[in-house]
Amino acid sequence: MALKKQGSPTRIKVVKNATFAVDVNALAERFLKDWPTKKITMDQIHESLKGIGIVNYSSEDMSVLVSRLQAIGFTIVR
């Protein structure tokens, strides 16, 4: 039995939800390369994360990153 085409073709909308986990140590290495003086502001942290494509993070994620940066000798200016 042959199929009959009825109507006009419509585009299928595909919604993708994807998340990526970024290692805090990898981010800390990135900050070491970008700020060798180890003095950074919270605004610079936000801008740097935004620059590498990380825009949706929680306050807990930020506190973990700030703690890691302080552990390796960064001074965080608020």
C-alpha positions as CSV (number, residue, x, y, z in Angstrom):
1,M,0.0,0.0,0.0
2,A,1.4,3.4,-1.0
3,L,1.6,6.3,1.4
4,K,-0.2,9.5,0.5
5,K,1.2,12.9,1.4
6,Q,-1.4,15.2,2.8
7,G,-0.8,18.8,3.7
8,S,2.5,20.8,3.6
9,P,5.7,19.8,5.3
10,T,6.3,21.5,8.7
11,R,9.6,22.0,10.4
12,I,10.1,19.9,13.5
13,K,11.2,21.9,16.5
14,V,13.8,20.1,18.6
15,V,14.4,21.4,22.1
16,K,17.7,20.3,23.6
17,N,18.6,20.7,27.2
18,A,22.2,20.0,27.9
19,T,24.5,20.7,30.9
20,F,28.2,20.6,31.2
21,A,30.1,20.1,34.4
22,V,33.3,22.1,34.6
23,D,36.0,21.0,37.1
24,V,36.8,23.7,39.7
25,N,40.5,22.8,39.4
26,A,40.4,23.4,35.7
27,L,38.8,26.8,36.3
28,A,41.4,27.6,38.9
29,E,44.1,26.8,36.4
30,R,42.5,29.2,33.9
31,F,42.4,32.0,36.5
32,L,46.1,31.4,37.2
33,K,46.9,32.0,33.6
34,D,44.7,35.0,33.3
35,W,45.7,36.7,36.6
36,P,49.3,35.9,37.5
37,T,49.1,38.6,40.3
38,K,46.5,36.5,42.1
39,K,44.4,39.6,42.9
40,I,40.9,39.5,41.4
41,T,37.5,41.1,42.0
42,M,34.1,39.3,42.1
43,D,33.1,41.2,38.9
44,Q,36.2,39.9,37.1
45,I,35.3,36.4,38.2
46,H,31.8,36.8,36.8
47,E,33.1,38.3,33.6
48,S,35.7,35.6,33.1
49,L,33.1,32.9,33.6
50,K,30.8,34.6,31.1
51,G,33.7,34.9,28.7
52,I,34.2,31.1,28.6
53,G,30.5,30.4,28.3
54,I,29.5,29.7,31.9
55,V,26.5,31.9,32.6
56,N,24.1,29.8,34.7
57,Y,25.6,28.9,38.1
58,S,24.4,28.9,41.6
59,S,25.8,30.7,44.6
60,E,27.0,27.4,46.0
61,D,29.0,26.9,42.8
62,M,30.5,30.4,43.1
63,S,31.4,29.8,46.8
64,V,33.2,26.6,45.8
65,L,35.2,28.4,43.1
66,V,36.0,31.3,45.4
67,S,37.2,28.9,48.1
68,R,39.4,27.1,45.6
69,L,40.9,30.3,44.3
70,Q,41.6,31.4,47.9
71,A,43.2,28.0,48.6
72,I,45.7,28.6,45.8
73,G,46.6,32.1,47.0
74,F,44.2,34.4,45.3
75,T,43.0,37.6,47.1
76,I,39.3,38.2,46.3
77,V,38.3,41.8,46.4
78,R,34.6,42.3,46.8
